[in-house]
Amino acid sequence: MKKIRIRYIILLVFLLILIFNEGNRTLVRRFFEVNKLNRIIKYARYQNELLKKRIHYLENEPSYLERMVRSELNVAAPGEIEYRFSIKD
């Protein structure tokens, strides 16, 4: 019984040293910052790859350029009929 109590006291003292030590808190804070920055970098690389693909298609595929102009600028080709629907509440 006394050995178990001593182990708990030693464990508690060790945990208190870890918690109240400024260096350990800084280390944990930096760990989370590094993880956050790694996620941001991974997302930026993913976006970069998407943009590279988009540039490639814009340079090499005329139909892709036409589709992008139609979707983003709402342009209709000559002779096309444009239908617009209004939603009433």
C-alpha positions in Angstrom: 0.0 0.0 0.0 2.8 2.4 0.9 4.7 1.6 -2.4 1.6 2.4 -4.4 1.2 5.7 -2.6 4.8 6.6 -3.1 4.5 5.9 -6.9 1.4 8.1 -7.1 3.2 10.9 -5.3 6.3 10.6 -7.6 4.0 10.5 -10.6 2.1 13.6 -9.4 5.4 15.5 -8.7 6.7 14.6 -12.2 3.4 15.7 -13.9 3.5 19.0 -11.9 7.0 19.7 -13.0 6.0 19.0 -16.6 2.9 21.2 -16.4 4.4 24.2 -14.6 7.7 24.2 -16.5 7.6 27.0 -19.1 9.9 25.2 -21.5 7.6 22.2 -21.7 4.6 24.4 -22.3 6.5 26.2 -25.0 7.5 22.9 -26.6 3.8 21.7 -26.6 2.7 25.0 -28.1 5.3 24.8 -30.8 4.3 21.2 -31.6 0.7 22.4 -32.3 1.9 25.4 -34.3 4.1 23.1 -36.5 1.2 20.8 -37.1 -1.0 23.7 -38.1 1.6 25.1 -40.5 2.2 21.6 -42.0 -1.6 21.4 -42.8 -1.5 24.9 -44.3 1.5 23.9 -46.5 -0.2 20.7 -47.6 -3.4 22.6 -48.6 -1.4 25.2 -50.5 0.4 22.5 -52.4 -2.9 20.9 -53.2 -4.3 24.2 -54.5 -1.1 24.8 -56.5 -1.5 21.5 -58.3 -5.1 22.3 -59.1 -4.1 25.6 -60.5 -1.3 24.1 -62.6 -3.8 21.6 -64.1 -6.2 24.5 -64.8 -3.5 26.5 -66.5 -2.5 23.5 -68.6 -6.1 23.0 -69.7 -6.5 26.7 -70.5 -3.4 26.7 -72.6 -4.1 23.4 -74.5 -7.9 22.8 -74.6 -10.0 25.4 -76.3 -13.2 23.7 -75.1 -12.1 24.2 -71.5 -11.5 27.9 -72.1 -15.0 28.2 -73.6 -16.5 26.4 -70.7 -14.7 28.6 -68.1 -15.8 31.8 -69.9 -19.4 30.5 -70.0 -19.5 29.5 -66.4 -17.6 32.4 -64.7 -18.7 35.3 -66.9 -22.2 34.0 -67.9 -21.5 34.4 -71.6 -23.8 32.9 -74.2 -22.6 32.0 -77.7 -24.1 33.7 -80.7 -27.4 32.1 -81.6 -27.9 30.5 -78.2 -31.1 31.0 -76.3 -30.6 31.7 -72.7 -33.3 30.5 -70.2 -33.6 32.1 -66.8 -35.9 30.9 -64.1 -37.0 32.9 -61.2 -37.9 31.2 -57.9 -40.8 32.7 -56.1 -41.1 32.3 -52.4 
